[in-house]
C-alpha cells in the first residue's frame, strides 16, 4: 500500500471535461440548495504518505478511539484500552504523552474522545471520572464537571468558538421489552447537545432521524447494528455550524447552532453494489457473534442491504470545508466542498479508513485510522497536495 501511495505522491491527474456547474437556488424554507447532476469530476489529487504510526514493533495500540492534529502538526492518539493520549511528532516519532490513566488532576479514567479548540486547547471526555479535562497550550490543566451521562461508544463532538461544548446524542422509538434476542427495527432521533463548562447549561438542536436495524442478544442485552444499513454522520464546524448526512444518500445538510438549515448539497450518485464475497464475510462474522445458543434465526436476504453506503463518513477542516468520504474501487476518495457548497477537489488513496473513527484534517495534513483483519490499528498520516 505504501509503495503505491509514495509512487504517486503529490500528483494531480488531469480532470475530465466538466459535467456541468451545480444549480443553486433559494428554497421557500430560506436555505440554499446546491444540486449537482453527478459527482464533480475534479481536480483529482492523490495523497502523500507522511508516516504510518503503529507499523513498528515499538508502537502498539489497543483501541484507537480518537485522533487529533495540533497547530504544529503533532498527532494526538487516544488509546481507549489504556486510557492514554499519546503524542507523536509530524514524522511519526513518539514523544511524551499528553495524559495517562488515574484519578488525579489531568489523569484519565475511561475516555472515549477529545477535541482541539481554535486556541489549541485539548478537551478530553472522561466519562469514567464524570468530568472533562481542558489541557491548554500554556498553563495548568483545568477540570470541569460533565453534567451529561455520556458513556460507551465513541464520542462525537467539538468545542465551538463561542466556548460551548457540542456532542452528538440520540434516542429511539424502541420501547423497553423483555430480555430476549431477535431483530429490532426502529427510528433513531439524532440531536446535537451543548454544554457551557462554567455554568453547566445544556441545550440541544434536532438533526434528523435515522432508520435502524439491529439484532439483540439475550445475553447481556447486546445490540449490534447490521452492516450497510443507514447511518447518520455528524461533523461540527467550530466556527458555528454543523454538517450532517445519511450514509445511503449523497445529501449534505449544514445547520447553524440555533437549529436552522443554512445549506443543502444534493449530489446525484448511485450506491455501489455489495459483492457476494463482501456480504458473505459480514454475515459470517455476525453469525459467529450471535452463536448457536440464541433461539432466533435471521433471513439475511431481507435484513442485509444489497449495496454499500454512498457516503462513508464526513469531517470538517478548520476553514469549514466538508470532506465527504466515499468508496472508490479498492481505495477511498474524499470530495471536498466549501461551506457555501462549491466543489474544491477530490483526494484519493488505496486505503480504507476504519469505519468507527473520524478522519481529521488540519492545514495540509490528514490523519486517519486503519484496522486490519486482526483488528490491529494503524494511524496513517497523509499530506494533502493542495
Secondary structure in CASP SS format (residue, H / E / C, confidence):
PFRMAT SS
TARGET T0000
AUTHOR 0000-0000-0000
METHOD secondary structure of the structure
MODEL  1
X C 1.00
X H 1.00
X H 1.00
X H 1.00
X H 1.00
X H 1.00
X H 1.00
X C 1.00
X C 1.00
X C 1.00
X C 1.00
X E 1.00
X E 1.00
X C 1.00
X C 1.00
X C 1.00
X C 1.00
X C 1.00
X C 1.00
X C 1.00
X C 1.00
X C 1.00
X E 1.00
X E 1.00
X E 1.00
X E 1.00
X C 1.00
X C 1.00
X C 1.00
X C 1.00
X C 1.00
X E 1.00
X E 1.00
X E 1.00
X E 1.00
X E 1.00
X C 1.00
X C 1.00
X C 1.00
X C 1.00
X C 1.00
X C 1.00
X C 1.00
X E 1.00
X E 1.00
X E 1.00
X C 1.00
X E 1.00
X E 1.00
X E 1.00
X E 1.00
X E 1.00
X E 1.00
X C 1.00
X C 1.00
X C 1.00
X C 1.00
X C 1.00
X C 1.00
X C 1.00
X C 1.00
X C 1.00
X C 1.00
X E 1.00
X E 1.00
X E 1.00
X E 1.00
X E 1.00
X E 1.00
X C 1.00
X C 1.00
X C 1.00
X C 1.00
X C 1.00
X E 1.00
X E 1.00
X E 1.00
X E 1.00
X E 1.00
X C 1.00
X C 1.00
X C 1.00
X C 1.00
X E 1.00
X E 1.00
X E 1.00
X E 1.00
X E 1.00
X C 1.00
X C 1.00
X C 1.00
X C 1.00
X C 1.00
X E 1.00
X C 1.00
X C 1.00
X C 1.00
X C 1.00
X E 1.00
X C 1.00
X E 1.00
X C 1.00
X C 1.00
X C 1.00
X C 1.00
X C 1.00
X C 1.00
X E 1.00
X C 1.00
X C 1.00
X E 1.00
X E 1.00
X E 1.00
X E 1.00
X E 1.00
X E 1.00
X C 1.00
X C 1.00
X C 1.00
X C 1.00
X C 1.00
X E 1.00
X E 1.00
X E 1.00
X E 1.00
X E 1.00
X C 1.00
X C 1.00
X C 1.00
X C 1.00
X E 1.00
X E 1.00
X E 1.00
X E 1.00
X E 1.00
X C 1.00
X C 1.00
X C 1.00
X C 1.00
X C 1.00
X C 1.00
X E 1.00
X E 1.00
X E 1.00
X E 1.00
X C 1.00
X C 1.00
X C 1.00
X C 1.00
X C 1.00
X C 1.00
X C 1.00
X C 1.00
X C 1.00
X C 1.00
X C 1.00
X E 1.00
X E 1.00
X E 1.00
X C 1.00
X C 1.00
X C 1.00
X C 1.00
X C 1.00
X E 1.00
X E 1.00
X E 1.00
X E 1.00
X E 1.00
X E 1.00
X E 1.00
X E 1.00
X C 1.00
X C 1.00
X C 1.00
X C 1.00
X C 1.00
X C 1.00
X C 1.00
X C 1.00
X C 1.00
X E 1.00
X E 1.00
X E 1.00
X E 1.00
X E 1.00
X E 1.00
X E 1.00
X E 1.00
X E 1.00
X E 1.00
X E 1.00
X E 1.00
X E 1.00
X E 1.00
X E 1.00
X C 1.00
X C 1.00
X C 1.00
X C 1.00
X E 1.00
X E 1.00
X E 1.00
X E 1.00
X E 1.00
X E 1.00
X E 1.00
X E 1.00
X E 1.00
X E 1.00
X E 1.00
X E 1.00
X E 1.00
X E 1.00
X E 1.00
X E 1.00
X E 1.00
X C 1.00
X C 1.00
X C 1.00
X C 1.00
X E 1.00
X E 1.00
X E 1.00
X E 1.00
X C 1.00
X C 1.00
X C 1.00
X C 1.00
X C 1.00
X C 1.00
X E 1.00
X E 1.00
X E 1.00
X E 1.00
X E 1.00
X E 1.00
X C 1.00
X C 1.00
X C 1.00
X E 1.00
X E 1.00
X E 1.00
X E 1.00
X E 1.00
X E 1.00
X C 1.00
X C 1.00
X C 1.00
X C 1.00
X E 1.00
X E 1.00
X E 1.00
X E 1.00
X E 1.00
X E 1.00
X C 1.00
X C 1.00
X C 1.00
X C 1.00
X E 1.00
X E 1.00
X E 1.00
X E 1.00
X E 1.00
X E 1.00
X E 1.00
X C 1.00
X C 1.00
X C 1.00
X C 1.00
X C 1.00
X E 1.00
X C 1.00
X C 1.00
X H 1.00
X H 1.00
X H 1.00
X H 1.00
X H 1.00
X H 1.00
X H 1.00
X H 1.00
X H 1.00
X H 1.00
X H 1.00
X H 1.00
X H 1.00
X H 1.00
X H 1.00
X C 1.00
X C 1.00
X C 1.00
X C 1.00
X C 1.00
X C 1.00
X C 1.00
X C 1.00
X C 1.00
X H 1.00
X H 1.00
X H 1.00
X H 1.00
X C 1.00
X C 1.00
X C 1.00
X E 1.00
X C 1.00
X C 1.00
X C 1.00
X C 1.00
X C 1.00
X E 1.00
X E 1.00
X E 1.00
X E 1.00
X C 1.00
X C 1.00
X C 1.00
X C 1.00
X C 1.00
X E 1.00
X E 1.00
X E 1.00
X E 1.00
X E 1.00
X E 1.00
X E 1.00
X C 1.00
X C 1.00
X E 1.00
X E 1.00
X E 1.00
X E 1.00
X E 1.00
X E 1.00
X E 1.00
X C 1.00
X C 1.00
X C 1.00
X C 1.00
X C 1.00
X E 1.00
X E 1.00
X E 1.00
X E 1.00
X E 1.00
X E 1.00
X E 1.00
X C 1.00
X C 1.00
X C 1.00
X C 1.00
X C 1.00
X C 1.00
X C 1.00
X C 1.00
X C 1.00
X C 1.00
X E 1.00
X E 1.00
X E 1.00
X C 1.00
X C 1.00
X E 1.00
X E 1.00
X E 1.00
X E 1.00
X E 1.00
X E 1.00
X E 1.00
X C 1.00
X C 1.00
X C 1.00
X C 1.00
X C 1.00
X E 1.00
X E 1.00
X E 1.00
X E 1.00
X E 1.00
X E 1.00
X E 1.00
X C 1.00
X C 1.00
X C 1.00
END
